[in-house]
Amino acid sequence: MNSIKKTMKAAVYTRWGSPEMVLKIKEVDKPVPKENEVLIKNFSTTVTAADMRLLGLHVPTGFGILLRLAFGWGGPRNPKKQILGLQSAGVIEAVGENVTDFKIFDSVLVHQGFQYMGAHAEYSCLPETGLIIEKSESMTYDQAASLGFGGITALEFLRDVAKIQDGHKLLVYGASGDVGTYAIQLGKYYGADVTGVCSTNNLELIKSLGADRVIDYTREDFTADGEKYDVIFDTVGKLSFSNSKRSLHNSGKFLMAVGGIPDRFFCNVK
């Protein structure tokens, strides 16, 4: 008798809405790795802001209709897109015949991203060329699972888009969030002078991450203090370029981790 389990539990949604209304724990087919893929048994995962925005279509202006057209008008049609989850940590349970970089029992952290998703399940498959790295023995699976989304997003914006470098003045708005906390640390790593903007309760946290200056947005408007920045990074979609441009140097960059189509087409948004 073949005792290998062919199904798995997953958090599934087939229509857009709030989690308590549309998410169901279901038994679904367990994925089978292709010749270039690895099968990961997920021990830990996260629920990110991106998961929640996609679940309820709480997306920036202009993207809602695009997502409906791509995924399905009333909800995701493709079963592979009915399981959310952008990152996980676990152990490789099986490998395709052409996989050379990983082996069974390797402990890994994985960033499935929007291309693959599916981390909110017992198992997920990913090409070995995907964003998979071996987990450090010093980290728990919970710690490893939390690294992907915020860290990769902040890195792509600051290193690849802003070209952040030694001596730059960087302002991070939403500094205490997932992306923001990584942006503070990465900014310091690259030698920038970093200002973090957050609420009163998180001022000490942002100082502890290395910010050179911390602004409490409930008490102070950074655009009114006369400071100029090389990069303003809005990690939470609360700023507008029109209101922030006076705080930018002439060659400065305004970055939005969460921005609608009008922002990207009609503003100097990178």
N, C-alpha and C positions, 0 to 999 in steps of 0.2 A: 504493500500500500504506500502511495506517495503521501508523506506527511508534511511536505512543504506547503506552508500557508500561501494561498493565492489571492487572498483579499487583505484589506487593511482598514483601519478606522481613519476617517478624515473629517475635518470641518468643511462642509459643502454648502454652497449657496447657488441658487439657480435664478434668483431675481434680486434686483437692487433694493436696498432697504436697511433698516437698523439691525444690528446683530441679533438682538433678542427676537426679532421677527423672521429673519431669513436664514440664519445659520443653523444647520442641522448636523449632528454627528451621525455619519452613515458608514456602512460597510461598502467599500468600493474595490475595484480591481487593483491589486498590487502591481506597480509598474515593473516591467521587465527590461533590464538594461540592453541597449543595442551594442553592437560590437565595439563602439568607441565610448561607451558610457559606463558610469559606476552607479550602483544602487546603494543609497545611504539610508541607514536606519536612524531616524531623527530622534535624539534624546531631548533636545531643547530647541525652542524656537521663540520668536517674538511676535507681538502684534504692534506694528508701527503705524504712524500717522498715515502713511501711504496705503496700508491695508484698509484702514477705516474710510479714507477718502474714496477708494475704489469700491468698497462694499456698498456705500450709500450714494455713490456718484456725487460726493461733496468735493468737486474738483474746480479748479480755476475757470474763469469765464472762457467759454468757447470749446472746452475739452469734453463737456458732457455729451454733446451730440456726436462727437468723434468716437468716443468710447462706446456709445450705443451702436453706432454703425459698425464698429470693429468687433465688438463682443456679442452684441445682441440687444435689441431695443428694450425688452423687458428684463433682461438679465443675460449672463453669459451662456452662450449655446454650447461651446466646446467644453466637454467634461474636463479637459486639462486646465481650463481657465476658471473652473468652478471651485478650485481650492486655492485659497490665498496663502500668503506666507512668503516673504522675500529672503529669509535667511534662517539658517539652522546650524546645529552642531550635532555630530553623531559619529557613527562607525560605519565604515564601508562593509556591506554584507556580501556584495557580489560585484564582479567586474566583467565587462565585455572582453571578447577574445583578443581585441587589438589594443587594450589598455596596457600601458607600460609604466605610467608614473605613479600608480597607486595599486595597493593590494588589499585583499580581504583583511579585516580587523584594524586597518588604519583609522585612527581617530582624526576627524577633520572638522573644519568649520567651512561653511558653504554660503555663498551669496547667490541665491537663485535669481534674484532680480525679477523685473517684469517680463523678461523673455520666457522664463520657465515657471516661476512661482511654485506653488505646491508644497511649501514647507509646513503648512498646517495639516500634516498627515504623518502617519507612522513611518512612511517611506517616501523617498523622492529619487528621481533619476536625473543625472546631469552629465554632459560630455566631460571627459577628463580634462579638456582644454578650458572648461569653464572656471569660474572663480571659486576654486577649491584649494585650500591649503591645509597642511597637517596642523593639528591642534597642539599647542605647547602643553607639556605635562604639568606645568605650573598653573594652568588655567582649568577651571571647572567647565563643564559643558554649558552651563547657564552663562558664564562670563564670555565664552567664545561665541555663543549665538548672538550676543548683543553687539558684536563689533562691526558687522557688515554694513548695514544700511547707513547709519550716521557717518561712520568713518569714510566709507567709499564716496558718499555724496559730497562731504566736505573736501576730501582730497581732490576729486575731479574739478570742483569749482575753483578751489584756491590754487592748486598746482597747474592744472591744465588750461583753465579759462583765464583766471586773473594773472597767472604767471607771478605769483607772490614771491617776493625776494627780500633779502636783507635790507632793512631801512625803510621798507614800505610802512605806511600807516593804514591799519586795517580796523574797520568797525564791524563787529558782528552783532546783528540785531536778532533777538531770540537766542541769546547766548547760553541759556540754561537748558535748552532742548537737546535732543539726540544729535542733530547735525551741529548745533551751536557749540556744544561742549567739545566736540572734535575740532571744530573750526578754530576755537581759541587755542587749543594745544598745537595744532598744525601751524597756525600763524606764528606762534612763538618758535616752533621748530625751524621754520624758514627764516627766522630773524626779523620778523615784522614787529612793529610797535602796535600792540593790540588793545582795542577798547571793546569791552563787552557791554551790551545793553540788555537788561533783564529786570525782573520785578524785585521788590524789596526783600522778599524771602530768600532770594537766590544770590544776593550780592556776595556773601562770603564764599559760596561755592565757586563762583566765577573768579574771585581773587585767588582761591586755592589752586585753580587750574593754570594760573600764570598770567592772567590779564594785567596789563600795565595800568589800566584805568577801567573803572566800572561805573556805569550810569544807570540809575534807577528811573525807568521810563515813566513811573507813576508820579515822579517829582520833577523831572527835568526833560526838556526837549533837546536832543543832541543837535538838531538842525539850527538851533538858536544860539549856540555858544561860540560860533565863529571858527571852530576847528575845521580843518580840511583833511580829507582822507584820500589815499590812493585807491582804496577798495572799500566799498560798503557792501556787505553781504547780508541780505535779508533772508534768514533761514525759515521764516514762518509766514511769509506772504502778507505782512501787515503794512509795509511801506509802499510809497509810490515814487517813481523816478522824479516826477515833477516837484515833489516836496523835498526830496533828498539831494538834488543836484547842486544846490548851493553849498553843500558840505563836501563836495568832490573837487579835487584838483581838475584842471582842464583836461588832463589825459586820464582821469580816474575812471574806474569801472564800477558800475552798479549791478550787482548780481542778485538774482532772485531764485531761491530753491523752489519756491511755489509762486508761479506767475501765470496769468491768463494769456490767451492769444493776443489781445490788444496790447498788453504790456510788452510782449516780445516783438511785435511788429511796429508799434508806433512810439516806443520809448527806446532810449539808449540802454537796453537791458542786455547783458551778456549771458 
